[in-house]
Every structure is written in C-alpha cells, then in structure tokens.
Amino acid sequence: MTSLSPPRRRRASRRLPATLAGATAGALVVGLAALPAHAESGAGAPLGTVARTAGDARFEPGPCPRTADPIPDLERARCGTLTVPEKRSGHRGGRKKITLAVAIIPAVNRTAAPDPIVWLAGGPGDDAVSEIPMAVAGGLNRDRDVIFMSQRGTYSADPELTCRNVDEFVADNLDLVFGAPSTGRLHVEETRKCHDRLVSRGVDLSAYNGTESSADYDGLRKALGIRQWNVFGISYGTDLALQYMRLHPKGIRSVGIDGVLPPSLAGGAVTWKAAREGFDSIFETCAAQPACNTRYPNLKATFERLVVELEARPVTTTVTVPGQPEPVKVVLDGGLLVNWLTFASHLAAGVPRSIDELAHGNPQRIAEQYAGGKLSPQAIGRVSHGLVFGIFCSEWTPFESEEDVIRAGRSLFPSFPRSVLANAPLLSWMHADCRAWDVPAAPPSIRDVTVSDIPTLVLSGGFDAQTAPSSGPYAARTLSRSTAVTVPYVAHVVFADSSCAQTITRSFFNTPTAPDRSCLSGLQPPTFEIGP
C-alpha cells in the first residue's frame, strides 16, 4: 500500500521523484482583518521564542528537529516542541503526553505580514518538516513566517510511528506479482508486525487520526500566542485542513488547499476517479498535439489494453537502479501499470513514449521508474504508518466497502479485471491491512462536508491522477468565500511544480478577496517526447 504523498522536489529527469513511489470560482467577500500574529506572546518577542501553555498544549522553544535529509533552511529557523495529550477523550488525569516538532521559517520580507501560515503536510504520514524545501522553493515565506509542525506519529515527532519493515517489504519484493493474493497476504503480515511492535511500545493506535491532529493545530496556534493565522494544506493535508476548518474555525484568517481530498469522499472510489481524470487529461493533451498523436495514436486504448494483458500474463524484466549493487528483477502486471501511471503523471511528457515502448515489448523505462522510486532511500523508513493506518482504518474504510471500490473502478474502467479493480491506485490491500490494524471507526461526522465562509483557495492540477481534479470544485461548493482554480498540465500538488500556482497562492494569502490568476492564460501543454 502506498500513501498519497506529494513530490518533495522538482527533478528534471525521466526517473520518477522518489516520494511519488511509495489524491469555478466562488464569491469572495471583502473585509479580512489581520490581527497581530503574536499579540499574546509578549511585547516584541519573535514568534516561537516564548514558552507558553494553552489548555492541554504547551510550546517550548528548543533545538530544531532531526531530519532524514539535510534541510539548510533550518539553520535560520526558530524551533521547539508542542506537547499534547496522546488522546484527549476519556479520563483527564494522568494522560500520556506526546511531543510534536515545530519549525518556524522566518519571512524573507523584513516588513512581514503579522499573520503567519501553518503548513499541513501530505501523505497521510509525511513529516511537515521534510516539506520545508518545497514551501521555500515556492516562495511561501516571502511575506509571512511559515510554521511547520510534525503531525502526530510522523518522523520528527515523539513517538515516531514509522515502520521500516513495511517499506522494505515493498522494495525487496518487486519480483512478486503486484496484485496476487499471495502478495497481499505477505503485505498484511508486515502490517501486523508493525501494529504489534507499536502496541508493545505502549502506543494507543486509536489516537492517531485527523480529529486529534486538528486539535493539535488548534493547540499550537494558541500556545504560540497567535490570534489569527492562515492554513495551507497539500494532498492529505487538504483532508486535514477541511476537518480543521470544521472543528476549530476560530483564529483562521484564510485557507489554501492544493491537491484536494475532501474527508467526505476519501477512500478507494475517489482514487479511481482521480486516475480516470488524470490519465484522460494526459491522453487528450497528447491527442491534441499532431506530433504526439501521429506517433502515439489511440494512447488511451493502448494503455487499457496493456493493463488487461499484463494482468493476465505479467512480464518479468531486469533493470539497473542507481544505488543498487545488483540488477533488480521487476514483475509488471496490470495493477502495477496503473500505479506506475498514477505516479508518472508528474513526468507527463514521457508517458506516451513509455507506454508505446511497453506495447512494443520493451518494459524497461516503466520498470526503471517504478523500481527507482520504491528503492530510493526517501521511500524507506520516512512515512508514519501509524498515522497512515490510523486515518485509513478509522476514517476511510469503515465508510466504504471493498465492493464499493470495485464498483467505482468498474464504472470508470469497465475493461479492467476484478483483480485490478480490487486495489485502487495507491491503496493496495487497504481493507485487509485495516483488519490487521484493528482500530475503532471514527464517528460518522468525520465524513461531514465542510461548510464554511472562511476565504479559501482551492487548487487542483489538470493531470492530477492521485486526487481527482473535480474534487476541488466539489469541496468549494460549500465554501461560500472560495476561489477554485484548476492549473492545467500539472499533476498532484501544483504548488510543487508550477510557478503559476505559486504566484496564485502567494497572492491569495496577501489578498484572499482577489488572488491574482492572470498567469493561467499563458500556460502551455508539455511537449511530449517522441521516440524513434
């Protein structure tokens, strides 16, 4: 199973970004008051330099957190930890505490706006601190401080609920048939080992979910002494942002969500919808370019035929992967091909050529890309499976059956066999893993639509095959002061890859009543690679 993770950085190569291997404009009303960001922190005290307790949350300034990769931006950050209860429900006395790492990247502009931005990471299970380079590269901190807090259970939190064995199982078994029931059983065994190890450490797995995370962010705002801030969530962070808006709206000036996954839709069915919309957008863009259409005609039909053929007769190949001492054997079946294209939408210019080469008996490009992502150091031991399964198994699977997923897939991809449809893209074996994870279902209200008048920027990518482009306008319809924007020719999390999206986002936080969208008119489709 792979969580819905955004790219960590842009990479100009034919190889997939590592973390991808592992989801209409409304009326805006003027008059947004921006109160001082640290009005309660002490006169003149920079944000994040004062220890403070607010309710059940306590912020303490301190060293910056450990990171899996060097993050130079932390050298100028103000850091600390937020201590909160592991679980807020139940008996109030003697509750176990957990700590969440906090890093504040100062604004570039010395006359920074007083209301900071808090960043909600993707995944679920990604560490917000690791996404600092993406935010800084996009200039999000140009006019405001940007706050990054590790969601509970993630890499820089304590406890961290990563499960290296699950990642290593995927990396070490590329020679297994992706969609075979035997592969699923082995995956569930690794999930159960992860579950048992965390429980033996005294972790209450039922406490790692969106409801508790929303309360963590409300506690962070108060403990930092911020009367009003802005929220920016990417990928899974959009699910969390919409929950946070619904549960703790006080103190939120504006919200940006990018790569939208509404809590009311989250699960396998919407992931099939995302695949259909993202794939078709790439195929249609190729068809509209004479050179691409001439060299790769009927690309959609070719891809879907290959999924069916490979599911019936998987192909085995051997590829060389940078950093691996020996050649790697990869088995391509129909399900793996679907998952590959979901990731490869980030490198859309090479997609037609890769599909064509596979159709002519050469699976090397696809196998190299898929294996390179799964074997990358960034794919091993970074994601918090404790948070992944905490969300999937309490907020998603209880409200969507395995048959619901299959029906949704069949309606969108009627030629695909049941064995492919049973595992929605990025969510292979999710229901079986959740039976092993064994946490209680969240209250049905977790699936409520967010209704809000908080000014909201709703961003989607036209090539997004991970969270459906149509999910942005769906979420915006109940956000009365929203602006929904689809950036064409860009995949999941447009802020990561589109300078236009970055411009729109920055202008939105400066003027939520009228974000500057003028750059959209000049966008051009990619020029697709034309093979020999």
Secondary structure, 3 states (H helix, E strand, C coil): CCCECCCCCCCCCCCCCHHHCCCCECCCCCCCCCCCCCCCCCCCCCCCCCCEEECCEEEEECCCCCCCCCCHHHHHCEEEEEEEECCCCCCCCCCCEEEEEEEEECCCCCCCCCCCEEEECCECCCCHHHHHHHHHHCCCCCCCCEEEECCCECCCCECECECHHHHHHHHHCCCCCCCCHHHHHHHHHHHHHHHHHHHHCCCCHHHCCHHHHHHHHHHHHHHCCCCCEEEEEECHHHHHHHHHHHHCCCCEEEEEEECCCCCCCCCHHHHHHHHHHHHHHHHHHHHCCHHHHHHCCCHHHHHHHHHHHHHHCCEEEEECCCCCCCCEEEEECHHHHHHHHHHHHHHHHHHHHHHHHHHCCCCHHHHHHHHHHHHCHHHCCCCEHHHHHHHHHHHHHHHCCHHHHHHHHHHHCCCCCHHHHCCCCCCCCHHHHHHHHCCCCCCHHHHCCCCECCCEEEEEECCCCCCCCCHHHHHHCCECCEEEEEECCCCCCHHHHCHHHHHHHHHHHHCCCCCCCHHHHHCCCCCCCCCC
